[in-house]
Amino acid sequence: MTQVTPPPGRSGRSVPRPTRRDVLDQHLPEAERRLVRTVDGLADADWDAPSGLPGWTRAQVVAHLALNAEGLAGALRGVAAGDNIPMYRTPEARDDDITELAAAGPVELRSRLLAAGPGFAEAAAAVPDDRGDTPLERTPGDSRFRVGDVAWMRWREVEIHHADLGAGYGPQDWSPAFSLQLLDAMTGRGAADAAFSAYASDLDETWTIGGGAGDLPAGAVVVTGTAAALAWWLTGRGTGEGLTSERGELPQIGAW
């Protein structure tokens, strides 16, 4: 683990946070294995049941997770080869592929998910270390992200959507390292005029949510709870179970 000095908006103490190599070598493979175990435990009748994502079945969530890994792997292989390969051909093709794979049945879904994790790991390992700032596209002409951010992106996809399956795994099972990483990623949430503090009581650390890196306005709300409960809520999930605010009401958080 690397000691990282928190930027403005978090407490002043140093907190261990995983490096990219930590994520690729340890945290992500462990998360993928936990996900596969949960998926292997689904009975055939469980796949068409609603997931925690509104309008999505468990089959669609698993299809998305498999295709997300395949898309990221394809983009990373492009970087290694010197080509620009977007994750998905078009937004419509991405949605159609999820629908098609979700309808393929449990055997195909399990097979694709099982192969997707190692395929992503192999593609990530093939990218030279000096290509971390290379931009990637979700779809042609769409928003870009850095190669160096992909490990964290995939880790978030696996852990959050694993919990979305509603099959015995939830945010209470997240490691402190993941909850910290997700809260770090959530600091841009909310409008500038609705900035507030999120205080993780179990880790004794505070984040400023919304409003950039500046000081919080006087009287800004402080939302308190465990790191996992805060992170889950900040993704737009749940109703803020286990969280408290001195005003009695939590700020409104939209879908992430």
Summary of the structure (lengths in Angstrom):
residues: 256
radius of gyration: 18.8
end to end distance: 28.1
largest distance: 55.7
contacts: 774
relative contact order: 0.13
helix: 49%
strand: 12%
